[in-house]
Amino acid sequence: MIERRPLLDFVSHVILAIGVLIVFFPIYVTFIGSTQTAQQITSSNPLSLMPGSNFLESYRLALFGGKTEAGATIGAAWPMMLISLASALIITVGKIVISLLSAFAIVYFRFPAKNLVFWMVFVTLMLPVEVRIGPTYQVVSDLGMLNTMAGLTVPLIASATATFLFRQFFLTVPDELVEAARMDGAGPMRFFKDVLLPLSRTSIAALFVIQFIYGWNQYLWPLLVTTDEKMYPIVMGIKRLIFGEVYVEWNVVMATAILAMLPPAIVVILMQKWFVKGLVDTEK
């Protein structure tokens, strides 16, 4: 029997509402700023919290670029969003595929020093990106992968975290399934495709959301390996808008920031059910 406590329920809902307001307020201010002109943003103190009348012009400049009233030149955001989308999808799918196969090999195949290989992979979790970013850049440069999609994505595909999570999940799969597949004449890859992949759907969905956001928000690595503006992701585009001109068009910056939030938000909304299930579901 679950005891109902109205006061405790009320307090918990108030805390949740306060948390939502704290998270949502900066997004609301960003959206409001994107509907005003740059002059209104810089001249008003404090910033008006009511929508302005410059919505269409701000988002037109953010998406397609052009000249502003102050004479500044704004680059189009949609090519950078395509670069971000492509790199995020490649990183996400690559991480999931490689992690699935590596975890499958570690759990179900016998080979010399198998545990050593796993712990070598696991130890990389303790190394931040900054520790290995210099050697990685040198390798990418020597291979001629600067200013390419391969240079943006390939060094970020390997994931010790995803490998560890899939390994732990595969260890919970009953041995009876392995024996049944073997009795039916299924080879390793058929067992992987017909048994393990369907069982891993929720885990794959949760990792897809996490890794897509990780790939979309990349800034440090693209900053190093791209010098051609045609290969800039949207996060670098926002930085260029802020530091590229003497007079900052803050309405366009905020409109670009809102546009940059949309794809990750859409992914989370569309895959919310699978994401939550993948994090909390213990049913095998």
Buried (B, 14 or more C-beta within 10 A) or exposed (E): EEEEEEEEEEEEEEEEEEEEEEEEEEEEEBBBBBBBBBBBBBEEEEBEEEEBEBBEBBBBBBBEBBEBEEEBEBBBBEBBBEBBBBBBBBBBBBBBEBBBBBBBBBBBEEEEEEEEBBEEBBEBEEEEEEEEBEEBBEEBEEEEBBBBEBBBBBBBBBBBBBBBBBBEBBEEBEEEBBEEBEEEEBEEEEBBEEBBEEBBEBBBBBBBBBBBBBBBBBEEBBBBBBEEEEBBBBBBBBBBBEEEBEEBBBBBBBBBBBBBBEBBEEBBEEBEEBBBBBEEEEEE
